[in-house]
């Protein structure tokens, strides 16, 4: 880890850049979008007499436990909108600081941080599946972004070989958005396994123990949905999701191509890093292998229309495409900062310029 150091002044700059990214992205106050689903659901869970005739609502298992906690905290006094707004600030800062910590381990200069934020966070990117819902830092509060931020914390901890902290972050992410946490665990876990297998097992153990209560909620919903009577009522819910946001379930080929370009850029960076920093190259290859798998399954399910089967639904990149955009850019930027040959510099530069142009 020679040459990789963290200092307070640089961290302060990272915090400032995180808040600047949030300011550039903009802000939409509560309530917006999914708030009209999750807020009534939280109220229903606290008072079952509400919405007594809404059978579909009764079928929905609340997997957004963090949302519920913050929602009721806001209602208890500070105000939901105020609590959610502070939550967005914390998410933005967490993402930026995590990126700085990751880039530092990759021996990239501080100047790489605003470049990564500009190319993968601030820009509006239409992800695959439901991964386009707000990006890494959204203009509105959503529990999905808490999970993404915690996945970034886990990545930062993993590259510095803090496996216990990485596992804890992934476990906590399950209380925000279980699918995003699972995808993050797959990516960070495989990256850590490629880099140092023993740390991967430590990380997995901690993550499983912490996430277990949240997993029970999701598994309970899965088993419940297998009931024939429940399935009759669940089908209209699935159709309602498709009607509400068809682009989530049939992403345009332009989004498919852009996501593929980001992953290709990340792979190029990882290959270049093999001769420059073997440990970080192995981590990058593991992460990209997982993210590429998720990307492929998304294409099979949504574009290929081959079997909307439960395991495929869990594995498709419906929430994790912001991780692919951000980490691919990190790997490419790190490789560019260390590349010593004209060919390598040109290869990464051309792909990054293509991302800017497209």
Residue pairs with C-beta under 8 A, 6 or more apart in sequence:
1 105
1 160
3 107
4 104
4 105
4 106
4 107
5 104
6 101
6 104
10 100
10 104
10 110
11 97
11 100
13 100
13 110
13 113
14 96
14 97
14 99
14 100
14 113
15 93
15 96
15 97
17 96
17 113
17 114
17 117
18 92
18 93
18 94
18 95
18 96
18 97
18 117
18 137
19 89
19 92
19 93
19 96
21 92
21 95
21 96
21 117
21 121
21 122
21 137
22 88
22 89
22 92
22 137
24 122
25 121
25 122
25 135
25 137
25 138
25 139
26 139
27 85
27 88
27 139
27 140
28 139
28 140
29 81
29 84
29 85
29 140
30 80
30 81
30 84
30 85
30 140
30 141
31 39
32 140
33 140
33 142
34 142
38 62
38 64
38 67
38 68
38 71
38 143
39 71
39 80
40 50
40 51
40 57
41 57
41 60
41 62
41 68
42 62
42 67
42 68
42 71
42 72
43 50
44 50
44 51
44 54
44 57
45 62
45 68
46 72
51 57
55 233
56 233
56 236
56 237
59 224
59 225
59 230
59 233
59 234
59 237
60 221
60 237
61 217
61 218
61 220
61 221
61 224
62 68
62 217
63 177
63 178
63 214
63 217
63 218
63 221
64 143
64 176
64 177
65 175
65 176
65 214
65 217
66 143
66 146
66 175
66 176
67 143
67 176
70 80
70 83
70 84
70 87
71 80
71 83
73 83
74 80
74 81
74 82
74 83
74 84
84 140
84 141
85 141
87 141
87 146
88 137
88 138
88 140
88 141
88 145
90 149
91 137
91 145
91 146
91 148
91 149
92 137
94 149
94 150
94 152
94 153
95 121
95 136
95 137
95 148
95 149
95 152
96 113
96 117
97 156
98 149
98 152
98 153
98 155
98 156
99 113
99 116
99 117
99 152
99 156
99 326
99 330
100 110
100 113
101 156
101 159
101 160
102 152
102 155
102 156
102 159
102 330
103 110
103 112
103 113
103 116
103 330
103 333
103 334
105 156
105 159
105 160
105 280
106 159
106 273
106 277
106 280
106 330
106 331
106 334
106 337
106 338
107 277
107 334
107 337
107 338
108 333
108 334
108 337
108 338
109 337
112 333
112 334
112 337
115 329
115 333
116 326
116 329
116 330
116 333
119 329
119 333
119 352
119 355
119 356
120 136
120 262
120 322
120 325
120 326
120 328
120 329
120 330
121 135
121 136
121 137
121 326
124 135
125 132
125 135
125 258
125 321
125 322
125 325
126 132
126 247
126 251
126 252
126 254
126 255
126 258
127 133
127 135
127 251
127 255
127 259
127 317
127 321
127 322
127 325
128 251
128 255
128 256
128 259
128 295
128 298
128 299
128 302
128 316
128 317
128 318
128 321
129 248
129 249
129 251
129 298
129 302
129 316
129 317
129 318
129 319
129 321
130 245
130 248
130 318
130 319
131 317
131 318
131 319
131 320
131 321
131 322
132 247
132 248
132 251
132 255
132 321
133 142
133 144
133 248
133 319
134 140
134 142
134 144
134 145
135 322
135 325
136 145
136 148
136 152
136 322
136 323
136 325
136 326
137 145
138 144
138 145
143 176
143 177
144 176
144 177
144 180
144 319
146 173
146 176
146 177
147 173
147 174
147 176
147 177
147 180
147 181
147 184
147 319
148 177
148 180
148 184
148 319
148 322
148 323
150 169
150 170
150 172
150 173
150 176
150 181
150 184
151 169
151 170
151 173
151 180
151 181
151 183
151 184
151 187
151 188
151 323
152 323
152 326
153 165
153 166
153 169
154 165
154 166
154 167
154 169
154 170
154 173
154 184
154 185
154 188
154 203
155 166
155 184
155 187
155 188
155 191
155 287
155 327
157 163
157 165
157 166
157 169
158 166
158 188
158 191
158 192
158 195
158 199
158 203
158 283
159 280
159 283
161 196
161 199
163 192
163 199
163 200
163 202
163 203
163 206
164 202
164 203
164 206
166 188
166 192
166 203
166 206
166 207
167 202
167 203
167 204
167 205
167 206
167 207
167 210
168 206
168 207
168 210
170 181
170 184
170 185
170 188
170 189
170 203
170 207
170 210
170 211
171 181
171 206
171 207
171 208
171 209
171 210
171 211
172 210
172 211
173 180
173 181
173 184
173 211
174 181
174 182
174 207
174 210
174 211
174 214
174 215
175 211
175 214
177 319
178 211
178 214
178 215
178 217
178 218
179 314
179 318
179 319
179 320
180 319
180 320
181 211
182 314
183 290
183 294
183 317
183 319
183 320
183 323
184 320
184 323
185 204
185 207
186 290
186 293
186 294
187 286
187 287
187 290
187 291
187 294
187 320
187 323
187 327
188 203
188 287
189 200
189 203
189 204
189 207
189 290
190 200
190 286
190 287
190 289
190 290
191 282
191 283
191 284
191 285
191 286
191 287
191 290
192 199
192 200
192 203
192 283
192 286
193 200
193 286
194 282
194 283
194 285
194 286
194 289
195 279
195 280
195 282
195 283
195 286
196 279
222 310
224 230
225 231
225 234
241 248
241 249
242 249
248 318
249 302
250 302
250 303
251 298
251 302
251 303
253 303
256 299
256 303
257 358
258 355
258 358
259 295
259 317
259 321
259 324
259 325
260 295
261 351
261 354
261 355
261 358
262 324
262 325
262 328
262 329
262 355
263 288
263 291
263 292
263 295
263 324
263 328
264 351
265 328
265 329
265 332
265 348
265 351
265 352
265 354
265 355
266 284
266 288
266 291
266 324
266 327
266 328
266 329
266 330
266 331
266 332
267 288
267 292
267 328
268 332
268 335
268 347
268 348
268 351
269 284
269 328
269 331
269 332
269 333
269 334
269 335
269 336
269 348
270 281
270 284
270 285
270 288
270 331
270 335
271 281
272 335
272 338
272 339
272 344
272 347
272 348
273 280
273 281
273 284
273 331
273 334
273 335
273 338
274 281
276 335
276 338
276 339
276 340
277 338
280 334
284 331
287 327
287 331
288 327
288 328
288 331
291 317
291 320
291 323
291 324
291 327
291 328
293 315
294 315
294 316
294 317
294 320
294 324
295 317
295 321
295 324
297 312
297 315
297 316
297 317
298 316
298 317
298 318
300 306
300 307
300 312
300 316
301 307
301 308
301 312
301 313
301 316
302 316
317 324
329 352
329 355
332 348
332 351
332 352
333 352
335 344
335 348
336 345
336 348
336 349
336 352
339 345
339 348
